[in-house]
Amino acid sequence: MSSTARAIWDDALTSYDFGPGHPLAPVRVELTMALARALGVLGNLEIAGCVPATDDELAMVHKRDYIEGVKRVSAAGGADLSVGLGTSDNPAFKGVHEASALIAGATLAAARAVFEGTAEHAVNVAGGLHHAMAASASGFCVYNDPALAIAWLLGQGVGRVAYVDVDVHHGDGVQALFYDDPRVLTISLHESPRTLFPGTGFPEETGAEGTAVNVALPAGCGDSGWLRAFDSVVPPLLRDFAPDILVTQHGCDSHALDPLANLMLSLDGQRTAYSWLHRLAHETAGGRWLATGGGGYELVQVVPRAWTHLMAELSGHPLDPATRTPESWRAYVRERTGESAPLTMTDGRNPEFRDLSGGYDPADPIDRAIMATRNAVFPLHGLDPMP
């Protein structure tokens, strides 16, 4: 197994563009790669290109008539609500198939590198489009690249894949596509479906043999509560499941500044989660780790820094949070967006949390969310739900 860490990148990945004013603006990945380059992070990664996913590859999780529908929209640019394109969330645009297939192909390239051992870790920050369903676009997502990677890995004979999704929105598409497959453990930590799209991801959604796991956190949850929830659920389940490969989705819309959601994490809390997932990949999956981006709609203050930290962590050379952002990058941000860029790679927080060893508080809504998940899922894995 190589110790190489690889980032999949092609400038054409920014062609996934729903138009002016749409929250999923491609400038967020453009600024991310520019910051990672300016800080030398890309120098610690092997950079590799990609090709679009083929129709046969897309059909591993998507219906053939859906793929054909997306291609018709792609050619004409007109709406087709039967495939979910032409809404405010998922506008139709010419070239949507080609742009979406390239993102899918980038995540498949990352999966192939990890499977074949040419890279121990691999990342596609343009990916993580976890809401797309088998026959419909949803939540800004057309083709479900994490699910495609998982399906491809299973098709190569991989026995067990674990998927951990830290996006603020429930990873509903990936869960739905593998809900009845005990070879795939999906764990999603997200804002409660009572207050946020897509309205799914309750603890009682447990899938095949308890392999769908949902931690539905209350609006307002910050670093300490989120990290307590992660620590209470993710490590014991990954250790029990013992995946062959770990796939992770890193939507950074859990940040307090994100305009579309209501959790209150800092960049420093998110960075902590990346380091934990890196450690868990080595502890539970032999180091085989495939990571993607995901949501994140604070385009300047949050996304570029969060995913630069992710790539630095994946490379094995994490950044000092006190690192200053380069002036050249700040000038580029002003040129591209007219906004003032952050000065450092930290929000100035030092995330701390209490684990469950001291017991839980039934009056605390975060602890209630944690225990709802543990009570629903842990017995199905032979684990004690009580601390």
N, C-alpha and C positions, 0 to 999 in steps of 0.2 A: 504493500500500500504506500503510495506516494504521500509525502507530507505537504504537497503543493496545495495552496488555496487559489481558487480560480474565480474570477468575475467574468460573467458573460455580458458583452456589451457590443452594440452597434448603434451608431447615431440614428439610424432609421427607427429605433425603438421609440423615439419621440414622435413618430407619425401617428401614434394612437392618440387622437386629438378630437374631442367632442365639440370643439369650437370655443369662441370667446365667451368668458363668463362661466364656463362649466368648472365645477370644483376640481375635477381630475385634470388639472392643467399639466401638460408634459414638461413645462419648464421646471417642475419640481425635481424630475430625474436629471434633467440637464444641469441644474445647479448642484445637485448631489455629486454627479461625476466630476464637475469642475472643482468642487471643494475637495473631494478625495484626491484628485490629481494635484491640486495646489499644496496640499498637506503631505504629499508623498505616500499616501495610503496605497494608491494604485501601483506604486513601485514595489510593494510587498505582495502583490497579487499577480498571478498569471492572467493576462487579459486574452479572452478568446471570443471569436465571433459566433454567429449563429445563422441558421437558415429557417425559413418559415416551416411550421408544422405542416405536414401533408394532410390531405383529406382523410387518409386511412389512420393517421395518428390522431387527428381530432376525433375521429369516430370511436376511439377507445372509450370516450365518455359522452360524446355528443351524438344526437340522432342525425342520420344522414340528411333527412329533409330539413333539419335546422341549419346544417352547414350550407346546404344549397340555398336556403332562404337568406342567410347572411351574405352569401356571394351575390345574390340578385340585388340586395340593397347596396352592396359594395360597388357594383357596376353602375347602378342608376342613381344612387344617392337618395332615393325616396324612402319614406317610412314604410315599414311592414310590421304592424303591431302583433301579427301572429308569431313573430320571432322576438318580440320585445324591443324592437328598434324603431325609434321615432317618438319616444317619450322625452320628457325633460331630463330624466335621469340618464337615459340611453339614447341620445340623438342619433339619427341616421346620418352617415356621411360617406361620400365616395372613398373607396379604399379601406373600409372598415374591416373587411375580411383579411386583407393582406396585412394590415397593421396588427390585428388581433392574432393572426397566425404566427407572425414574427415573435410576438411576446411569448406565445406558447412554445415556439421553437427554441427560444432562448432558455426557458426553464427546462425543456427536454434536454438541451445540450448540457445544462448543469447536472441533471439527473444522470445522463450518460457518463459524464466525467467521474462522478462519485461511484457509480456502479462498476465501471471498468477499472477504477483505481488510478486513473491518470491525475485525479485530484482527490484529496481527502475531504476538503470542504469546497463547496461551490455556491455562488450567489447570483441571482438575477434581480436587481433592485427594481426593474421595470415590471416585474411580475407580481404575483400574489392576488390575482383577480378571482377571488374565492366565492363570489356570489353567483356566477354564471351557472345555470342549470343545464340539464341534458338537452332541453329543447327550447330554451329561452334565455335571452340576455336579462341581466338583473343587476341593480346596484352598481352601475358603471362598468360592469364586467360582461364581456361577450364570450370569450372562450376561457374555461377554467383551467389555467395553467398548472396550479398545484395538483389538482386532481389528475390531470393528464400525466404529470410526472409520476404520481403514485401508481396510476394504472400501468404506465410503461414499465416501472420497476417490477410490479407484480408479474407482468407478462414476461419479464426476463428470468423469472423464477425466484425473485426475492420473497422470502417467506412472511416477513412481518415488517410493516412500515408504520411508524408513529408520526402523527401530524399534530404540531402544536401551533395554535393560531392566537396571537396576542393583539390583533386588530381590535378596535373598540366595538366593531360590529361582529355579530355572530358569523362564524364561518359556515354559513348554511349550505352553500353549494357543495363544498367538499364533504360535509357531513351527509347530505342527502345521497350523494353518489356512492358512498361506501357504508351507508347506514346498516346494511345487513351483511357486511363482510367482516368476519372476525379477524381477518388478516391485517386490518387497518384500524389503528387506534386514533381517533380524532379528539383532541382536547382544545376547547375554545374558551378563552377568558375574555369576557365582553361586558359592555353595559347591559343592564337588564332589558330584555325584550319588551317590558312594559313601558319603557320610555324611549326606545330607539329602534330604528330599522335593523333587521327585517322582521322583527316580531316573533322570532324563534330563538331557540337556545335555552330552554328551561331545563333545570336539572333532571327532570323525569324523562327527557329525551335520551335514552341510554343505549339504543342500537342493539347490535348483535353481541350478546354475552358481555354487555357493559362496555363496549368499545366506542360508544359516543359519550363524551364527557363534556358537560357544560357548566361553567362557573359564571353565573349571571350576577354581576356586581351592581350595587346601587349607584345612581347618579351622584356625583360629588366624591366618589372614592379617589383617594390620592395614593402617593407612593407607598406609604406604610401599609395601608389596607390591601392594596393590589399585590404587593410583594408577599404579604402574609398569606393571601389566597393562593398565589402561585406556589409558594413553598409548601403549603398544606395539601396540595392536590397533585401538582405535576411530577415532582421527583418520585414519590412512591409509586405512582402508576407507570411511569416510564421504567423504573427498576423492575417492577413486576412483569411488564409486557416484554421487555428485552428486545426492542426492535433491531432489525438488521440495518436499517437506515432511518435517520431522523430528518423529517421535513418540517420546516418552520416558516410561518408567515408573519411578517413584521410590520403590519400596519401601525403607523405611529400617531394615529388619530385619537389615541388615549391621552394625548398631551392636553394640558389645561388650556392652551391657546387654540386648540382646534375648533373651527367654527361650526362643525356639524355634529358634535357630540358633547357629552357632559361628564366625562371623567376628568381627573385633575392631576395626572401624572406629570412629572418633570422629565426633562431630557436625561437627568441623572438616574431617575428611576428606570427609564427605558433602557439606558445603557447597562444598568445592573442586570436587567432581564436578559440582555444579549450575552453577558458573560456567564450567567447561569445556564443558559441553553447550550453554550459552547462546552461548558464543563459536562453537562448531561449527555451531550453527543458522544464525548469520549468515554464517560462512565457506562452508558447503556447501549450505545450503538457502534462501538469500536471506532469512534471518531468520524464515522460516515455521516456527513451533515450537508443537507441542501437547504438553502435559505432563499426567501424571496422578500420583496418589498410588500406593498399592500396599500391600504388607505393612508390618508394623511393630507390635510387640506390647508394647513398653515405653510404656504409654499416657500417662504424665505426663512422664518425664524426657527422652524422645527424640522421639516423633512430633510433638507440637505445635511444638517448636523446629525440627526438621528441615524440616517443610513450610512453616513461616513463612519460613524462609530461602529455600526454593524459590520461594515467591510473591514475596518481596522481590527475588530475583535476576531472576525473570521480568519484574518491573515495571520493571527498570532502575535500581532504588534499593536495592542490597544493603545489608544491615544490618552495622554494625560488630559483630564477634563479641563485643566487650566490653560491648555493650548490656545493661543490666539488665532483667530481666523486670519488668513493672509490678506493684506491690503489689496492685492491683485484680484482676489475673489470678491472682496467687498465692492470694488469698482465694477466688476462684471455684474454683480447683483444690481447695482444702481443702473447700469446700462440696460439690463434686460427687463427690470421690473419697476424701476423708479423708487424702490424702497431702500431703506437703510438696513444693512445686514448685521447680524449679531457679531459681537467683538470676540467672543470666546466660545469654546466648545462645551460650556456648562451653563446650567441655569443657577448655579451656586447652591445646589442642594446636596445634602449628605444623607441619602435615603437610609432609614433605619426601620426595622419592623420587629415585632415579637412573634416567635413561632408558637405553635399550638401546645407546646409542652407544658405551659403554665395553665392550660385549660382554655375554655372559650366562654364568651359572654353572650348568653341568649338574647340580651337586650340590644346587642350591637348588630346593625343590619348587615355589616360585612361578615361577621362571624355566622350569622344566620345563613347567608349565601354559601359560605364555605361548608357548613355542616349539611345544608340541603344537598350539595353535590356529593359530599363524602357518604352521606346516608343512602343516596340513590345508587351510587356506583361501586363503592369500595367492597361491599359484601359480594358483589358479582365477580370480584377478583380475589376473593378469599382474604381481603384486608379488613382490619378493624376500623370502622368509621370513627370511633371515639379516639380523642387525642391520647 
